[in-house]
């Protein structure tokens, strides 16, 4: 607020000049409000994205586990459990045996 004093023929005339900028103040308030809303919306989008990403990973893990549970194995053993192999082809039989981690053919 600015004040001015004017003297006219021995009398003082006091004038107060009040300049307000309501449009500017309102505009700044709206900008601040818009930034706050924008930041909140961005935080909500980031949180929703992280939540959906976690949910999708969990669903993928469940699907993979269900797929593994549905598999049926004809034989299930480790390679150390195998001590011999024998098969027949065209009337000829071949036998292989494992002794101390070394395979050998019995026909030799």
Secondary structure, DSSP 8 states (H G I E B T S, - for coil): -EEEEEEETTEEEEEEE----HHHHHHHHHHHHHHHHHHHHHHHHHHHHHHHHHHHHHHHHHHHHHHHHH---S----GGG--EEEEEETTEEEEEEEETTEEEETT-
